[in-house]
Amino acid sequence: MRMTIIFTVVVSAWMVTNLNIAEAKTKKPMGESRAYQKLESHQSGDIAKAIEQIRKEKKPSGVRALSKRIREGLSPQLLLKAIDALVAIKSNLAAKTLIDLSSHRSEAVRKKIVMSLPVMRYPKIMPVLAEMLDDPDPQVRSQAAISIGKLRPQAAMKQLISAAKRGVLEASEIVGKKVRSGRVPALIGMLDEDNISGLTPVFLELALRKDVQNKQKLAIVTRLDKMSTTGSKRLLIKLAKTLPKWNVAKLAAANVLIRDIEQKEKEKAEKKAAPKEKAKVAPKAKAAPRAKAAPKEKAKVEPKEKAKVAPKEKAKAAPKKKAKVEKKAEKKEKPKDKNGKPKDENKNKKEIIPPKTEKKEKK
């Protein structure tokens, strides 16, 4: 009897404790229930208070409730506060909700996600950051490159190199600092006129690194010299200016630039000398055709002018000359006396008249 009584008492006590534990797990505290009720509210002030309470408590139940409310939809301002709360909790569920928000339509939200993901200890973060290097917003791309540089850049080196080619400055700087020296020849082979502006920071950083061999640095300069484009010349100038004096790439770039300057000066001198030689030789060959062309033009013009002008001038000038000749002839034809003086014709006529009158009188 005693044994049965003891057994029943123990079993009943065990059942009571299990029931209390189950109720404690399922039953929510007063503070949590109120916070979850505020999350379902339509007023932004109540939702902000609930998010702040969940951030302070840092409990999994609060993360589940908050992630559910995020899926239902929040304004951008409240969403940014919810992201801060999830980052403070640092759980796997919080990291998953952040990854789901990486494709949000708001640029500010995506930028906040990229900045927050490196803090979360979750293995699937790197692929998400690598995908965000192709984001349409430039700020999101640059922040994604910075976040990858904080974690493990070698795991996403291909994506970083492609982003550097597209002109993401932060990605090119990280590639230049973190890429392994064995990949330098491959980077040199990628150089062309289209991507040289994006890869310029990469080669500047490689030239400064001590673990990169001098042969590789000289190979960079030779490749730029062979390209002989505007972008390659700009990079050579930067190498010659920014690198320290002891750097091999600096000296090689300076030699290439000096050689180019000397070649340009020679070309200019040759161009200046060439016109002088042409000026001495050219007149002999060109003088003959010019002399032949002149008479042809005169032959065409002169006859017309003479034909039009000559008759008028003769017609007008002929009477004047005849009048002068007649006057001279008159002066010469006048008779002269013994003394050499001109005789008057009227006197002779008077002398002839009197005899006529005498004959009349005799009759």
C-alpha positions as CSV (number, residue, x, y, z in Angstrom):
1,M,0.0,0.0,0.0
2,R,2.7,2.4,0.9
3,M,4.6,1.7,-2.3
4,T,1.5,2.4,-4.4
5,I,0.8,5.7,-2.6
6,I,4.4,6.8,-3.1
7,F,4.3,5.9,-6.8
8,T,1.0,7.8,-7.4
9,V,2.3,10.9,-5.6
10,V,5.5,10.9,-7.8
11,V,3.7,10.4,-11.0
12,S,1.2,13.2,-10.2
13,A,4.0,15.6,-9.3
14,W,5.8,14.8,-12.6
15,M,2.7,15.4,-14.6
16,V,2.1,18.8,-12.9
17,T,5.6,20.0,-13.6
18,N,5.5,19.0,-17.3
19,L,2.2,20.8,-17.6
20,N,3.6,24.0,-16.1
21,I,6.6,23.9,-18.4
22,A,4.4,23.5,-21.4
23,E,2.2,26.4,-20.4
24,A,5.3,28.5,-19.7
25,K,6.5,27.9,-23.3
26,T,3.2,28.6,-24.9
27,K,2.2,31.4,-22.7
28,K,3.5,34.8,-23.8
29,P,4.6,37.5,-21.3
30,M,2.5,40.6,-21.0
31,G,5.2,42.8,-22.5
32,E,5.6,40.6,-25.6
33,S,2.0,40.2,-26.3
34,R,1.5,44.0,-26.1
35,A,4.5,44.6,-28.4
36,Y,3.1,42.1,-31.0
37,Q,-0.3,43.7,-30.8
38,K,1.3,47.1,-31.6
39,L,3.1,45.6,-34.6
40,E,-0.3,44.8,-36.1
41,S,-1.4,48.4,-35.6
42,H,-1.9,50.9,-38.5
43,Q,-0.3,53.8,-36.7
44,S,3.4,54.3,-37.4
45,G,4.1,55.5,-33.8
46,D,2.9,52.2,-32.2
47,I,4.8,50.1,-34.8
48,A,8.0,52.1,-34.0
49,K,7.6,51.4,-30.3
50,A,7.0,47.7,-30.9
51,I,10.2,47.5,-33.1
52,E,12.2,49.2,-30.4
53,Q,11.0,46.9,-27.7
54,I,11.8,43.8,-29.8
55,R,15.3,45.2,-30.4
56,K,15.9,45.5,-26.7
57,E,14.6,42.1,-25.8
58,K,16.5,40.2,-28.5
59,K,14.3,37.2,-28.4
60,P,13.5,34.7,-31.2
61,S,9.8,35.2,-30.8
62,G,10.2,38.9,-31.5
63,V,12.3,38.2,-34.6
64,R,9.5,35.9,-36.0
65,A,6.9,38.5,-35.3
66,L,9.0,41.3,-36.8
67,S,9.8,39.3,-40.0
68,K,6.2,38.5,-40.4
69,R,5.3,42.2,-40.2
70,I,8.0,43.0,-42.7
71,R,6.6,40.5,-45.2
72,E,3.2,42.2,-44.8
73,G,4.7,45.5,-45.7
74,L,6.2,48.6,-43.9
75,S,7.0,52.1,-44.9
76,P,10.7,52.8,-45.8
77,Q,11.3,54.7,-42.5
78,L,9.9,51.9,-40.4
79,L,11.7,49.3,-42.5
80,L,15.0,50.9,-41.8
81,K,14.3,50.7,-38.0
82,A,13.3,47.1,-38.4
83,I,16.6,46.4,-40.1
84,D,18.5,47.9,-37.2
85,A,16.6,45.7,-34.8
86,L,17.4,42.6,-36.8
87,V,21.0,43.5,-37.0
88,A,21.1,44.0,-33.2
89,I,19.6,40.5,-32.6
90,K,22.1,38.7,-35.0
91,S,20.3,35.5,-35.5
92,N,20.0,33.2,-38.5
93,L,16.4,34.1,-38.9
94,A,17.3,37.8,-38.8
95,A,20.0,37.2,-41.5
96,K,17.5,35.4,-43.7
97,T,15.0,38.3,-43.5
98,L,17.8,40.7,-44.4
99,I,18.7,38.6,-47.4
100,D,15.1,38.7,-48.5
101,L,15.2,42.5,-48.4
102,S,18.3,42.7,-50.7
103,S,16.0,43.0,-53.7
104,H,13.7,45.7,-52.3
105,R,12.5,48.4,-54.6
106,S,13.9,51.2,-52.5
107,E,17.6,52.1,-53.0
108,A,18.0,53.3,-49.4
109,V,16.8,49.9,-48.1
110,R,19.1,48.0,-50.4
111,K,22.1,50.2,-49.3
112,K,21.2,49.6,-45.7
113,I,21.0,45.9,-46.3
114,V,24.5,45.9,-47.9
115,M,25.9,47.7,-45.0
116,S,24.3,45.4,-42.5
117,L,25.0,42.0,-44.0
118,P,28.8,41.9,-43.0
119,V,27.8,42.1,-39.4
120,M,25.6,39.0,-39.6
121,R,27.4,35.7,-39.1
122,Y,25.7,33.7,-41.8
123,P,27.4,31.6,-44.5
124,K,25.1,32.6,-47.4
125,I,26.0,36.3,-47.2
126,M,28.9,36.4,-49.8
127,P,26.9,35.2,-52.8
128,V,24.3,37.9,-52.0
129,L,26.9,40.6,-51.8
130,A,28.5,39.4,-55.1
131,E,25.1,39.7,-56.8
132,M,24.7,43.2,-55.5
133,L,27.8,44.3,-57.3
134,D,25.5,44.4,-60.4
135,D,22.9,46.5,-58.7
136,P,21.5,49.4,-60.8
137,D,22.3,52.0,-58.2
138,P,26.0,53.0,-58.1
139,Q,26.0,53.6,-54.3
140,V,24.8,50.1,-53.7
141,R,27.5,48.7,-56.0
142,S,30.3,50.6,-54.2
143,Q,29.0,49.6,-50.8
144,A,28.7,46.0,-51.8
145,A,32.4,46.1,-52.8
146,I,33.4,47.6,-49.5
147,S,31.4,44.9,-47.6
148,I,33.1,42.1,-49.6
149,G,36.5,43.7,-48.8
150,K,35.6,43.5,-45.0
151,L,34.8,39.7,-45.2
152,R,36.6,37.5,-47.7
153,P,37.4,39.2,-51.0
154,Q,39.2,36.1,-52.4
155,A,35.8,34.3,-52.5
156,A,34.3,36.9,-54.8
157,M,37.4,38.0,-56.7
158,K,35.9,37.3,-60.2
159,Q,32.9,39.4,-59.4
160,L,35.2,42.1,-58.1
161,I,37.3,42.1,-61.2
162,S,34.3,42.3,-63.5
163,A,32.9,45.2,-61.4
164,A,36.3,47.0,-61.6
165,K,36.1,46.7,-65.4
166,R,32.7,48.4,-65.3
167,G,34.1,51.3,-63.4
168,V,33.3,50.5,-59.7
169,L,36.2,52.4,-58.0
170,E,35.9,50.6,-54.6
171,A,36.0,47.2,-56.4
172,S,39.2,48.1,-58.3
173,E,41.0,49.3,-55.2
174,I,40.1,46.1,-53.4
175,V,41.3,44.0,-56.3
176,G,44.6,45.9,-56.4
177,K,45.2,45.4,-52.7
178,K,43.9,41.8,-52.2
179,V,44.4,40.0,-55.5
180,R,47.1,37.3,-55.4
181,S,50.3,38.0,-57.3
182,G,49.7,34.9,-59.4
183,R,46.7,36.6,-61.0
184,V,48.7,39.7,-62.1
185,P,49.6,38.2,-65.6
186,A,45.9,37.5,-66.2
187,L,45.0,41.1,-65.2
188,I,47.7,42.4,-67.6
189,G,46.1,40.4,-70.4
190,M,42.7,41.9,-69.7
191,L,43.9,45.4,-70.4
192,D,42.3,47.1,-73.4
193,E,41.0,50.6,-74.4
194,D,37.5,49.9,-73.0
195,N,38.4,48.8,-69.5
196,I,41.7,50.6,-68.8
197,S,39.9,53.5,-67.1
198,G,38.3,51.1,-64.6
199,L,41.5,49.0,-64.0
200,T,43.8,52.0,-63.5
201,P,43.5,51.9,-59.7
202,V,44.2,48.2,-59.8
203,F,47.6,48.6,-61.5
204,L,48.5,51.6,-59.3
205,E,47.9,49.5,-56.2
206,L,49.8,46.5,-57.7
207,A,52.8,48.8,-58.5
208,L,52.9,49.8,-54.8
209,R,52.8,46.3,-53.4
210,K,56.0,44.7,-52.3
211,D,54.9,41.1,-52.8
212,V,54.5,41.8,-56.5
213,Q,57.7,41.1,-58.4
214,N,59.6,43.7,-60.4
215,K,59.2,41.6,-63.5
216,Q,55.5,41.8,-63.2
217,K,55.7,45.6,-62.7
218,L,57.8,46.0,-65.8
219,A,55.4,43.8,-67.7
220,I,52.6,46.2,-66.8
221,V,54.7,49.1,-68.3
222,T,55.6,47.2,-71.5
223,R,51.9,46.3,-72.0
224,L,50.9,50.0,-71.7
225,D,53.7,51.0,-74.1
226,K,52.5,48.5,-76.7
227,M,48.9,49.7,-76.4
228,S,49.9,53.3,-77.2
229,T,46.5,54.8,-76.6
230,T,45.3,57.8,-74.7
231,G,44.2,55.7,-71.7
232,S,47.6,53.8,-71.5
233,K,49.5,57.1,-71.7
234,R,47.4,58.5,-68.8
235,L,48.2,55.5,-66.7
236,L,51.9,55.8,-67.5
237,I,51.8,59.4,-66.4
238,K,50.1,58.4,-63.2
239,L,52.7,55.7,-62.6
240,A,55.5,58.1,-63.1
241,K,54.0,60.8,-60.8
242,T,52.4,58.9,-57.9
243,L,54.9,56.0,-57.3
244,P,57.9,56.5,-55.0
245,K,61.4,57.1,-56.4
246,W,62.7,53.6,-55.6
247,N,59.9,51.9,-57.6
248,V,60.9,50.1,-60.8
249,A,57.6,50.8,-62.5
250,K,58.1,54.5,-62.0
251,L,61.5,54.5,-63.7
252,A,60.2,52.4,-66.6
253,A,57.2,54.5,-67.1
254,A,59.3,57.7,-67.0
255,N,61.7,56.2,-69.7
256,V,58.8,55.4,-71.9
257,L,57.3,58.9,-71.6
258,I,60.7,60.5,-72.3
259,R,61.1,58.4,-75.4
260,D,57.7,59.4,-76.6
261,I,58.5,63.0,-76.1
262,E,61.7,62.8,-78.1
263,Q,59.9,61.1,-80.9
264,K,57.3,63.8,-81.1
265,E,60.0,66.5,-81.1
266,K,61.8,64.7,-84.0
267,E,58.5,64.5,-85.9
268,K,57.9,68.2,-85.4
269,A,61.4,69.1,-86.6
270,E,60.9,67.0,-89.7
271,K,57.6,68.6,-90.5
272,K,59.1,72.1,-90.2
273,A,62.1,71.1,-92.5
274,A,59.9,69.5,-95.2
275,P,58.1,72.7,-96.4
276,K,61.4,74.6,-96.9
277,E,62.7,71.9,-99.3
278,K,59.4,71.9,-101.2
279,A,59.6,75.7,-101.5
280,K,63.0,75.5,-103.2
281,V,62.0,72.8,-105.7
282,A,58.4,73.7,-106.5
283,P,58.8,77.0,-108.4
284,K,60.8,75.4,-111.2
285,A,58.2,72.9,-112.1
286,K,55.2,75.2,-111.6
287,A,56.6,78.4,-113.3
288,A,56.2,77.0,-116.9
289,P,52.4,76.3,-116.8
290,R,51.6,79.7,-115.3
291,A,53.6,81.5,-118.1
292,K,51.7,79.5,-120.8
293,A,48.3,80.1,-119.3
294,A,48.7,84.0,-119.4
295,P,48.8,84.5,-123.2
296,K,45.7,82.3,-123.8
297,E,43.6,84.6,-121.6
298,K,44.9,87.7,-123.4
299,A,44.3,86.2,-126.8
300,K,40.7,85.7,-125.9
301,V,40.1,89.2,-124.5
302,E,42.2,91.5,-126.7
303,P,40.4,91.0,-130.1
304,K,37.0,91.8,-128.6
305,E,38.2,95.0,-127.1
306,K,39.9,96.1,-130.3
307,A,36.9,95.2,-132.4
308,K,34.6,97.2,-130.2
309,V,36.8,100.2,-129.4
310,A,38.8,100.9,-132.6
311,P,36.1,101.9,-135.0
312,K,34.7,104.5,-132.6
313,E,38.0,106.1,-132.0
314,K,38.8,106.3,-135.7
315,A,35.5,107.7,-136.6
316,K,35.8,110.4,-134.1
317,A,39.5,111.2,-134.6
318,A,39.5,111.4,-138.5
319,P,37.6,114.7,-139.0
320,K,39.8,116.5,-136.6
321,K,43.0,115.5,-138.5
322,K,41.5,116.6,-141.8
323,A,40.6,120.0,-140.5
324,K,44.1,120.6,-139.4
325,V,45.6,119.5,-142.7
326,E,43.3,121.8,-144.6
327,K,44.2,124.8,-142.5
328,K,47.9,124.1,-143.1
329,A,47.3,123.8,-146.9
330,E,45.5,127.2,-147.0
331,K,48.4,128.8,-145.2
332,K,50.9,127.3,-147.7
333,E,48.8,128.2,-150.9
334,K,48.6,132.0,-150.3
335,P,50.7,133.9,-153.0
336,K,53.6,136.1,-151.9
337,D,55.1,139.3,-153.2
338,K,58.6,140.1,-154.3
339,N,59.2,141.2,-150.8
340,G,57.9,137.9,-149.6
341,K,54.7,139.2,-148.1
342,P,51.4,137.5,-148.9
343,K,49.3,139.1,-151.6
344,D,45.7,139.9,-151.2
345,E,43.3,138.4,-153.9
346,N,40.9,141.2,-153.5
347,K,43.4,143.8,-154.8
348,N,43.9,141.8,-158.0
349,K,40.2,141.7,-158.6
350,K,40.0,145.5,-158.2
351,E,42.7,146.0,-160.8
352,I,40.8,143.8,-163.3
353,I,37.5,145.7,-162.9
354,P,38.6,149.2,-164.1
355,P,39.4,148.1,-167.7
356,K,35.9,146.8,-168.0
357,T,34.5,150.2,-167.1
358,E,36.8,151.9,-169.7
359,K,35.5,149.7,-172.5
360,K,31.9,150.6,-171.6
361,E,32.8,154.3,-171.7
362,K,34.5,154.0,-175.2
363,K,31.4,152.3,-176.5
